[in-house]
Structures are given as structure tokens and as C-alpha cells.
Amino acid sequence: MWNLWTVARQTRTRPSEITGVFDEWAAYQLDSAVVWVGTFIENKLNEMDESEDSSGIKRFRPKYKLEDFLDGKPPKEVKQSIPSAAEMRRMSGVVVR
């Protein structure tokens, strides 16, 4: 999914066009999922931890690395913020009963 996100952004092409999904609803669902995952990971990669070094100078270090998301085992605090499948369906406009 991350690779599809990066290729789509670099080529300015919809993920569904890259993968050859022609059904409009399926294309919309794939595009939405890829955008959500890509944006989520990018936002997490931009988070910083602040600390002071021994001389008292504030340092900022990335809180996460890309590998944290690509190994299939996201950090615990990140995993808790990922919506469930039912929540994702509601966000995409699918009626959940």
C-alpha cells in the first residue's frame, strides 16, 4: 500500500489507475484506502520527540521510522489510533448495521 501511495503521488495518478481497477466504486474504495494509509504514515513520520542533550540544547528526533509501519507490527500507541474496519466503512459512507 505504501509503494502504491508513493508511486501515485510521484506520477500524479490515481492508485486505481495504476492497478487497473475499472469499476468506479471499487476504484473509489481503493483510492480512499491508499490515501488514508499514505497520509496516516506520512503524518506519523513527521512527528518528533523533543529532548535535551548534555549541554542543554533542545534536539528533535523523528518519533517513528518508515520501518515501524512496513513490518506489519506498528508501535503500540499507533496501533491504538488505527480505526477498526467498521469505522473505516462508516468513514467511506458505507452503511453499517
N, C-alpha and C positions, 0 to 999 in steps of 0.2 A: 504494500500500500504506500509506503514511504517513497519507494522508487517511482511509482506511478505519479505521486504528488510532485516529485521533483521534475520529472520529465514533462508533465503537464504545465508546470509553471515556466520552465525554461523555453518550451516550444509554444506557449500560449494556446494550448489545445485542451479541449475537454477530455478528462480521463476516459469517458465513454467512447470518444472518437479514436483514441489511441488503442483501446482494447477491441474496438469493432462492435460495440453494443448498439444495436439499431432500434430496439423497442424503446419508445420515448420514456415510459415510466421506469423501466429498468435502467436506462441511461441516467435519468434524474437521480435515482436512488444511488447508483454507483458514484456519480459526480458529487452528490451530497456527502456520502461516506468518506470519500477521498479528501474532500475539502475539510471536513471535520477533523479527521485524523491528522492531516498535514498541518493544519492551523494549531491544533492542540499540541503537537510535538514541537512546532516552532516556538510557540509561546513558552513552553516548559524549558526549551533550550535557552531562552532569553532571561530566565530567572537567575538571579545572582545571590550568593551568600556574602555577607559583609563580615570581615574580621580585621583585627589589628595585628600588625606584625610586631616584632620585639621592640622596634623604635617608636611605636605608637601610630604609625601611618596606617590609615584605613586601606584595606585591599578588598577588591571584589573578585570573586571567582565564580565561574559558572556552577550552578547548583546541580545540573544534570549534564550528562554526555549523551550523544546520539545512541551509543551502545546500550544505554539504560532502557531504551524503548524498543530496540530491534531484537533483543534476545528473548522476547516473549514473556519476560518477568519484570514488569515495570516496578519501580520503587513503591513501597507500601503506601506512602502518602499520596502518590499519584494514582495508584490503583483505586483508592477510595473516592477519587474525584471523577472517575470514568463512569458515565451513565450506563444503566442497565439496557438490555435490548428493548424492553418495554418503553423506557424513557426515550430511547432513540427513535422508536416508531412514533411516539407522540410528537416529538420534535419535527419529524418529517411529514406530519399531517395524516398519518395512518390512524384510523380509529381503533383504539384498544379497548376491549370489553372485559 
